[in-house]
């Protein structure tokens, strides 16, 4: 039997990371333990939720659901050391890749000026035949382009000081990292912060209850990815990432 391809450790010589995902709970289904590791190192990590997940609970009308899910995400972030959580209030379930979404995300990058941007898997599948969700694909694709847009003063210039806005171009993002990608080549050791990641996912109680998954266990679910990823990194538990360099010629 072929052995799984080893994973390389992520470069953690950075100070600021911005995590941009489609929905509340996206970070917690695989990357929150990594966030806890980074905030524990004294790094700044911020969250941007493109939607508020208002279409995610069948038994709750979108207006009621939005309030519940935003509150759960703020608490979930607090558990892993994140105290900046922005909601862009785009429509859940029907996000479209394109210039309007790139504009919104470029503004976030320019505002927070991160060294690294984290997003979720935006490949067509999670590996095998499990199709990815359309919002994840749209957001991930837009993130990669928006990071480049953010550094170009001639793109979305209305955001910039002197042209109607209050921002400056930001071309300082080294890499975009997509967690959970079936094309992951890197990983981060989450052995010491795994419990915080579990608690962060459990904070989405209303959403998880609304899914109706009988006997579902957050720890068991997260271990299902973290243990085999850890084996590929040479540690007990880890989170996988696909790395997209943002430098010219990379």
N, C-alpha and C positions, 0 to 999 in steps of 0.2 A: 504494500500500500504506500502511495506517495505521501510524504510528509508535507504539511501545510507550509507555504512560503513564509519565511520569517518576516517580521515587521520591523521597521526602523523606529527608534524613538523620535518623537517630535522635538524640534528645536524650541526650547523654552527660554531662550535669551531675549525676551521681550517684556514690555511693561504694561501694555494696554491691548485688550481684545474686545471686539464688539461681536456679539452673537446675533445674527439676523435669521429668523425662522418664520414660517408661515403662521403657526398656531401656538397658543399656550399649550404646554405639555410636550412640544416637539423636542426641546432641549432635554427634558427629563427622561425621554425614552432612549437614553444611550450616552448623553454627554454631561449630565449634571455632576457626576462624580469627578470628571476632569475639571470642571469649573471650580468645584470645591478645592481641588488640589491647587489650582492656580491662585485663587483668592487667599488660600492658606500660605502661599509664598509671598504675599503682599502685592500681587498684581491687581490691576483694575480690570474688571470684566463687567460689561454692560449688556443688557438684553434689549432687542427690538423685536416686537411681535407685529407682523404685518397685518394680521387680523386679530380679532378677539375671540376666535373660536365660537362665534355665536350660533353657528349651524351644527354644533357638535353634540348637543343633547336633545334627543327626539322629544322628550317630555317637557322641555322648556322652550317657550317662545324666545326668538333671538334677542329681544331687548332684555329679558330677564337673564338669559344665559350669558350674555355679554358681561354683565356685572359680576356674576358668580365666577366666571372663568378668569376675568382680570384679577379679581381678588385672590383666587387660588394661585395664579402665576406670580403675583407679587410676594406671597408667602413662600412659594416654592423657591423663588430667587433668594429670598432672605436666608433660607436654610443653608444655601451654599455660598453665602457671602456677597450676593449681588443686590445692590440697593438702587440701581438705576434700571427701570423697566419701562420702555416706551411702547405705546400702542398706536399703530398708524391707522387703525379703524377702516381697513380695506375689507371688501365683502368676502366673508368666509365661504370657501367651496367653489368660487368662480373667479379666482385670480387669473390674470392673463399676463404672460410675459410681454413686455413691450416698453416703449419709451416712458409712459407715465409711471410705471413701477420702477424703472431705472432711476427716474428723477427723484422719487421719494427716497430710495435707498442711497443714492449719492449724497443727498442732503444729510442723512444720518451719518454717513462716513465722514463727511466734512465737519459735522458738528462734534463728533466724538473723537476723531483723529486717532484711530487705533493703529497699532503695529501689525495686528493679525485680525482677520475677520473669519468667524466661524459660522457655518450654515449647516443644513442637513443634507443628507443624500439627495441628489437630484438626477441620478441615473434613472432609466426607465423602470428598473426593478430593484428589489432588495437582494437580488441574487436568485437564480432559478426562475420560477414562473410567478413569483409574488410581485404583482405590479405596484409601482409607487403611486402615490396620490398626486393629482394634477397640481394642487397648490404647492407642494414640495418642489416639483420640477420647475414651475414658473419662478418661484422665489430664488432657488439656487442658481438658475441661469441668470436671473437679473442681478443677483449679488455679484457674480464674477464681473459682469459688464459695468455695474455701478461703481465698483472699486476703481476701475480704470477711468470711468467718467469723472469721479471725484477729483482726480489729479489734473484734469484738463480744464483750464480756466475758460476755454471757449465752448464748453459743454455745460448746459444749465447755468449760464452766466447770471441769470436773474437771482440766483442764490447768493451771489458774491457781494462783498462790500463795495459800495460805489455804483452798483447796478440794481439796487433795490433790496438787496439782502444784507445779511450781517456775517457771512461766512467767508473763509478763504479756501482756495484749492487745497486738497490733501492727497499727495501721492506717496504717503509713507507706509502704505500697507504692503508688507513683504509677501504675504501668502494668504490665500483663502483655504480654509480647512473644512471639508465636508465630512461630518461624522456619520458613521453607519453605512458608508458607501461600500458596495461589493467590490469596488476597485481600490480599496484602501491599501496603502503601502506603508503607513506609519501608525503609531499608536502611542498612548500615554498611560503610564502605570497608575491605576486607580485603586490599588489594593488598600491603601490607608484611608481613602476617602469614600470608599464604596458605600458605607452605611449612610453617609450624608446624601449620596445620590439616590439611594432607596427612599429615604425620608422625603426628599424633594419630589419624587414621583408620587409618593403617597399623599402629598399635599393636594393633589388634583382629585380629591375624593369624589366630588359631585360628578366630574367627567367620567371617572372610572366606573362609578356606580351606574351612570347612564348608558355605558356600553353594554351592560348586562352579561359580562363574561363570568360565568359560573366558576367559583373556586379559584379565581385568578389571584396570583400572588406577585406583588411587585418585585420582591427580592428574587424569587425564582425566575421571573421573566428576564430581569437584568443580568442575572448570572448566566443565562443561556447564551448571551453574547460576550459577556466580560471574561468568562473562563477560557473559552477557546481562543479569544483574542490575546489573553494573557499568556497562554502557552506559546503563541507565535512571537511574543515579545520577550519571553523568558521570565515572566513574573506570574503572580497568582491571578490577578484581575487587571484588565486594561480596556480602554476604549479605542476603537479603530477610526482612522481618518484618511481620506484621500486629500492629497496636498496639491494645490494649484499655485505655482510661483507667479508673482505679479510683476517681476522685473522684466525689462526689455530683453528679448532674446532668450528668456527662460522657457 
